[in-house]
Each structure stands twice: as structure tokens, then as C-alpha cells.
């Protein structure tokens, strides 16, 4: 039995305004108890836009005996599928450091020369305490409209796998090693596409670092730098000074082309 879509008299209610415009088309679908068949009939019948407004969603409600109520909503607040949205902030991140850029001044209680800790911060008898500082971290999000045919199970698993990975090649103007993918969240818009927000954090690669007497240290943005200290004598005082620097990879590298937004 074929399915008939009959527009109801109360259809075409519309609202116009400066910040919001919307409209509804209301139908009665007759001819099947199969919701899959009804959805197919609805999608082939209702227009993709009405009064210049894009289709935002539709709702089907069973009334019994093969009869369904169909409400299609059109809304100006829906973003243009061809437009992406971007946000960013440069609030920075927090990092614990044990070395300063330079020791500006030092003072000895007896008016002499204070022991030289080679820019180590908060040195005690047994440890180097360090301090928490704000470091450059560029947080940004991108929201893209992606066709339903592309948002497959394989694509969702690719987003999952890349979460917590760092770019292995240049990405969005950043060098390899500078961008950490923090994950994505998405929701389906109507029946045709998905709105997916991607979250990233960027930290700069650095070279030519000097740590005490250690020079030429280089690290990528999301690698971790730590310093080994050893006892040394300075001004007849036992002090701790940096004797080695280590750069550790703590995140896997990934191919961000799998995000589909390069």
C-alpha cells in the first residue's frame, strides 16, 4: 500500500522577527505502520527549505491504524551548512618549572656572595621545589557541518583514536608537534548532516634553551622537559645544580588529516 502525505489545514504557521524566524509544515501520513517507510516518505515529500528557512528537524508521531502526524520545523537559527565556526582563547596553561630564565639578584645574609644554584628555583637541602607558572597555550575550537554520509562508524572511531594525540605534520598553520587534539563532540541536524566541534590546544616548539651550564636544548610543544640535579660546591657551600636535561615524548603522534577538516 502506498503512503499518502496530506498537508493539514493548520499547517504553515510562521513567526517572523529580527533575531528569529521559524515556520512549521504539518502533515498527516497514511498508509503504513512501518516507521522506516514513513520516514522515507516524509523525507521525499517535505521541502528542504520553506520561506527561505532551512529545514531544522521533523517529528513523526504514530496515531494508530497506519496514521502518523508529521511536523516539519524550519528555523533561521540553523547555521549555513557551508559556514564553519571558530573560537579561540590565549588564556595559557600552567606548568611546573624548576629553572628560571635568569637569576635577577641574590643576597647573602652576611653581605657576601650567595651560593650559585644555576637558576634552580626553591632549592632545599634535599630537593628543588620549583614553581607553577603560566605558559603559552593557544586553545581553539572549530565547528564544522559534515554530511551524514561521511560520519560513519569508522570516522567516529578515527576521532576517538586521534584524541590525545599530537600532529605529526603541519596543521592549521602550526608546525608538527605543536597541536594537541582534545577531542570532538557532535550532534545530528535533522536528517542530512552533523554539526561537529573539534577542540585543540597549541604549544610552541622551542630551540636553543639554556639550563644552567647546559645549552642547545630543543623540545617540541607537547614534549616534557625535566632536569636532573646533583650536589656541587659553591662559595664553600653544598648546593644543587642542573647536570642533565631530558626531553620526553609523552603523547603519541597522529595524522590529523583523519579529522577531515584540514
Secondary structure, 3 states (H helix, E strand, C coil): CCCEEEECCCCCEEECCCCCCEEEEEEEEECCCCHHHHHHHHHHHCCCEECCEEEEEEEEEEEECCEEEEEEEEECCCCCCCCCEEEEECCCEEEEECECCCCCCCCCCCCCCCCCCCCECCECCCCECCEEEEECCEEEEEEEEEEHHHCCHHHHHHHHHHCCCEECCCECCECCCCEEEEEEEEEEECCCEEEEEEEEEECCCEEEEEECCEEEEEECCCCEEEEEEEEEEECCEEEEEEEEEEEECCCCEECHHHHCCC
